[in-house]
Amino acid sequence: MEAGKVFYRQGFVQTGRVYFKLVVKGKGRHGSSPHMANDAIVAGTHFVTTAQTIVSRRLSPFETGVVTIGSRDNLMSLKIK
């Protein structure tokens, strides 16, 4: 698309998308010995934090990019807290 032009098309328009599932498995331990465990929550949040930097650190400000983590397709929640 030329700079300075606006593109419009009826319906959905996407440039590309990738889906994947990530399962982080840890090794649980008693609270008195956390050093013996592999905390899946810490590993999972580290992944999310690192993935969020893809747009801010790997793409030029003149490029578009979105990283979305934790979504469900075709799901409408009945309640929220």
N, C-alpha and C positions, 0 to 999 in steps of 0.2 A: 504494500500500500504506500502511496506517495505521502511524503511529509506534508502536513497541513490539510489533509483530506480526512473526512469522516466516513467510515464504512457502516452501512446499515443493511440488514437482511432480516426478513421476518423469520421467526423461529429461533432455534438455538444455534449459536456459533461458538466454536471452541478451536483453540489452536493446538491442543493436544493435552492429554492427561495420562497419568500413570497411577495405577492402584497396586498396593501390595499390603499384605498382612504381616505383621511382625509379632512374634510371640517371644517374650523375654521370660526365661525360666531361671529362678534363683535356687538357692539352697537355704532352707530355713534353719534356724537355731533358736535356742532359748534367749530371752532378753539379757541374761547374764553373760552370754558369750557371743556378742554380735560380730566379733572379729573372726569367728569361725563360719560365718554365713556369707552368702553371696546375695545381696539385696536386689531383688528384681525391680523394686520401685525406683531405687537410685539409678540402676542401669537404664531403665525405661525413660526416666526423666532426663538423663544425660543424652540419650538419643534424640528426644524431642528438642532439647536446647540446641544440640548440634545441627539438627535438620533445619531449624528455624534460621540459622545463619547462612543457609544456601543462598537465599535471596539477597540478604544484606551484604554478604562478603564475596559472593561469586559472580553476581550479575552487575553490569553497569547500571547506573541510575537511569539510563535511557532505554533499558530493556524492561520488559514486564515479566513478572514471575510471582507465583503464589505457592506457598507450601501450607497445606492444611492437614492437621493431624487430629484424628478422633472424630470422624463424621460417620453418619449412617445414612444410607440411601433409602428413600421412600419410607421414612419413619417420622411420625408425629407423636410427640410425647403427650401423655394424658395429664401429667402433673410435673411440676418442677419444685425444687426446694432451694 
